Amino acid sequence: MSKTSAPSKSITIRTYQPNDLDKIVALINAIDAIEKIEDGTSLEEMRNEIDAPGVYAEQNVFVAEDEHQKIVG
């Protein structure tokens, strides 16, 4: 029998911060490993997307955090 954690009680949506990037890449790769739809991403690839002209990541990219400040979306 496996243990599962209880669903998060609180989710906070906030704007992207540059130190989120490695956590976002890890989340995308974890999802891709299960869904097997995409090939995942790398830190470099994601950095190129975030830093692309006109993106303004710190204004237009959002993350969802649980009550432990873990990025969940």
N, C-alpha and C positions, 0 to 999 in steps of 0.2 A: 504494500500500500504506500502510495507516495503522498507527501505533504504538499499542499498548495498554500500559498499565502492568501490572506484575506484581501479583497479588493481595497484599493485606496479609498480613504474616507474623504479626502480633500484633494482636488486638482486645482492648480493655479496656472493660468495662462499669462505668460510674460513675454517681453521682447527678447530676441536673441542677444547674447553677449559673446564676444570672441572666445572666451574660455569654454563655451558650450560645444564647440565644434567636434572635439574628440568623442564626446558623449553622444552627439547626434549621429556620427559615423558608426559608432558601436551599436546604437539602436537600429539604424537602417540595416546594418549587416546581420544583426540577430533576426530581424524580421525576414530578410531575404533568405537566410539559411533555412527557415521554416517553410516559407511560401515557395521558394525556388522559382520565382517569376523573373527576377532580375539577377544580375551578377554581383550585387553589392556595390560598394563604393570604397574609395580610399580617402584618407585625410587630404591628400593633394587634390584629388578630383573635386571633393566637396569644397575645399578652400577656393578653388577656381570658380565654382558656381556662386559661392557667397560673395566673392570679391569682384564678380563680373560687373561691368559698367551698368549703371541704372538699377542695380538690385537694392542698394541701401539696406543691407541686412539688419542693422540695428534699429531700423524703423519698420521694415516690412516682413521680417521673418519672426515667427513666434514659436515658443516651445511650451509644452505642458509639463508641469512638475507635480509629483505627488507630495505628500506631507513631509517626506524625508529629503526633499529637493532632488529627487531622482527624475531625470527626464524620461517621460513615458509617451511623449508624442510631440 
